[in-house]
Amino acid sequence: MNIVITGSSRGLGLALTHELLNRKGHVIIGISRNPGCESKNALSKYLHILTDLSQAENITKAVEKIHGFVDSVDVLVNNAGILIHKPFIDTSPEEIHRLFSVNFRSAALLIQKLLPFMKPGSHIMNIGSMGGVQGSVKFPGLAFYSASKAALTVLSEVLAEELKPRGVHVNCLAPGSIQTEMLAEAFPGYQASFSPDELAQFLADFVEKNYRFFNGKTLPLAITTP
Ligand SMILES: NC(=O)c1ccc[n+]([C@@H]2O[C@H](COP(=O)([O-])OP(=O)(O)OC[C@H]3O[C@@H](n4cnc5c(N)ncnc54)[C@H](OP(=O)(O)O)[C@@H]3O)[C@@H](O)[C@H]2O)c1
């Protein structure tokens, strides 16, 4: 499969990239501002695009590079994200813009630009968050982060309908907490329910085959709150 994974330099995206690299026959294209992983001894091939996805023009250039590597894209994993843990009242317009640019707009623009190269049977896996799921337990200081993830969640549900004629599935996987740098920076000392490697195995199975059983779904990946 030709798989594009955003946010592949660390955390969940890096763990998913490693997991897929150890499975056979994939071309994985990672995108992030910092370098991705080494592909030595891997069973699949890894290519990296260094770019800042918060800038719309960078997404256009990244898609051009993707076409230089592969003719079509089977899976797009919109995983890149940022978390700004701050009271609603103190969050600046610039911070709100940054959160929505990375967490929502970059995913939407990548989908727009890659869709012409996604054949029937391909799929989009958006990484949301439990905080962005309607009716879930909410936490102070995460208003804009959670709202950006809620936007991605609803986009996934609507797009699944719109893309049915193309045969492209769209789902949103919504983790609770994962023991990554993002979590440690925002909530120092908090112990998450899952390691990135554990979740990566589940996500890799979803990327390779289990997506076939879901379309337009938001799947909560949490056994605790969050
Ligand atoms: N950790 C959790 O508890 C948790 C819970 C629910 C949902 N999630 C979601 O899961 C996803 C992965 O989170 P994580 O915990 O693995 O976070 P992380 O450790 O902070 O990793 C985030 C990834 O996104 C990339 N990224 C951030 N801004 C970018 C930009 N402007 N352009 C390109 N790439 C960018 C980062 O790469 P560079 O810095 O190199 O650009 C990094 O590879 C995120 O969408 C997050 O919201 C996480």
The ligand as a Tripos MOL2 file, in Angstrom:
@<TRIPOS>MOLECULE
LIG
   48    52     1     0     0
SMALL
NO_CHARGES

@<TRIPOS>ATOM
      1 N1         -1.1300   11.8880   23.1640 N.am      1 LIG1
      2 C1         -2.4180   11.8500   23.4880 C.2       1 LIG1
      3 O1         -2.7920   11.6220   24.6550 O.2       1 LIG1
      4 C2         -3.4620   12.0570   22.4220 C.ar      1 LIG1
      5 C3         -4.8060   11.8400   22.7740 C.ar      1 LIG1
      6 C4         -5.7740   12.0230   21.8070 C.ar      1 LIG1
      7 C5         -5.4330   12.3890   20.5250 C.ar      1 LIG1
      8 N2         -4.1300   12.5960   20.2110 N.ar      1 LIG1
      9 C6         -3.8200   13.0020   18.8390 C.3       1 LIG1
     10 O2         -2.9410   12.0450   18.2690 O.3       1 LIG1
     11 C7         -2.1090   12.6860   17.2880 C.3       1 LIG1
     12 C8         -0.6570   12.3680   17.6000 C.3       1 LIG1
     13 O3         -0.3830   12.9100   18.8810 O.3       1 LIG1
     14 P1          0.9720   12.6220   19.6870 P.3       1 LIG1
     15 O4          0.5850   12.4750   21.1040 O.co2     1 LIG1
     16 O5          1.7530   11.5800   18.9980 O.co2     1 LIG1
     17 O6          1.6550   14.0720   19.5390 O.3       1 LIG1
     18 P2          3.1940   14.4930   19.3870 P.3       1 LIG1
     19 O7          4.0490   13.5490   20.1140 O.co2     1 LIG1
     20 O8          3.2420   15.9320   19.7710 O.co2     1 LIG1
     21 O9          3.4290   14.3570   17.8120 O.3       1 LIG1
     22 C9          2.7460   15.2240   16.9450 C.3       1 LIG1
     23 C10         3.2550   15.0520   15.5320 C.3       1 LIG1
     24 O10         2.6260   16.0760   14.7240 O.3       1 LIG1
     25 C11         3.6220   16.7550   13.9950 C.3       1 LIG1
     26 N3          3.2840   18.1650   13.7730 N.ar      1 LIG1
     27 C12         2.8980   19.0850   14.6830 C.ar      1 LIG1
     28 N4          2.7650   20.2760   14.1060 N.ar      1 LIG1
     29 C13         3.0820   20.1210   12.7940 C.ar      1 LIG1
     30 C14         3.1440   21.0000   11.6860 C.ar      1 LIG1
     31 N5          2.8560   22.3030   11.7910 N.pl3     1 LIG1
     32 N6          3.5030   20.4900   10.4760 N.ar      1 LIG1
     33 C15         3.8080   19.1910   10.3450 C.ar      1 LIG1
     34 N7          3.7720   18.2950   11.3610 N.ar      1 LIG1
     35 C16         3.4030   18.7660   12.5730 C.ar      1 LIG1
     36 C17         4.8700   16.6590   14.8700 C.3       1 LIG1
     37 O11         6.0330   16.7600   14.0730 O.3       1 LIG1
     38 P3          7.0220   18.0180   14.0410 P.3       1 LIG1
     39 O12         7.0060   18.6460   15.3960 O.co2     1 LIG1
     40 O13         8.3170   17.3770   13.6520 O.co2     1 LIG1
     41 O14         6.4770   18.8920   12.9690 O.co2     1 LIG1
     42 C18         4.7460   15.2500   15.4380 C.3       1 LIG1
     43 O15         5.3190   14.3200   14.5480 O.3       1 LIG1
     44 C19        -2.4150   14.1770   17.3800 C.3       1 LIG1
     45 O16        -3.3240   14.5370   16.3620 O.3       1 LIG1
     46 C20        -3.0810   14.3130   18.7390 C.3       1 LIG1
     47 O17        -3.9350   15.4410   18.8140 O.3       1 LIG1
     48 C21        -3.1210   12.4310   21.1300 C.ar      1 LIG1
@<TRIPOS>BOND
     1     1     2 1
     2     2     3 2
     3     2     4 1
     4     4     5 ar
     5     4    48 ar
     6     5     6 ar
     7     6     7 ar
     8     7     8 ar
     9     8     9 1
    10     8    48 ar
    11     9    10 1
    12     9    46 1
    13    10    11 1
    14    11    12 1
    15    11    44 1
    16    12    13 1
    17    13    14 1
    18    14    15 2
    19    14    16 1
    20    14    17 1
    21    17    18 1
    22    18    19 2
    23    18    20 1
    24    18    21 1
    25    21    22 1
    26    22    23 1
    27    23    24 1
    28    23    42 1
    29    24    25 1
    30    25    26 1
    31    25    36 1
    32    26    27 ar
    33    26    35 ar
    34    27    28 ar
    35    28    29 ar
    36    29    30 ar
    37    29    35 ar
    38    30    31 1
    39    30    32 ar
    40    32    33 ar
    41    33    34 ar
    42    34    35 ar
    43    36    37 1
    44    36    42 1
    45    37    38 1
    46    38    39 2
    47    38    40 1
    48    38    41 1
    49    42    43 1
    50    44    45 1
    51    44    46 1
    52    46    47 1
@<TRIPOS>SUBSTRUCTURE
     1 LIG1         1 GROUP 0 **** ****
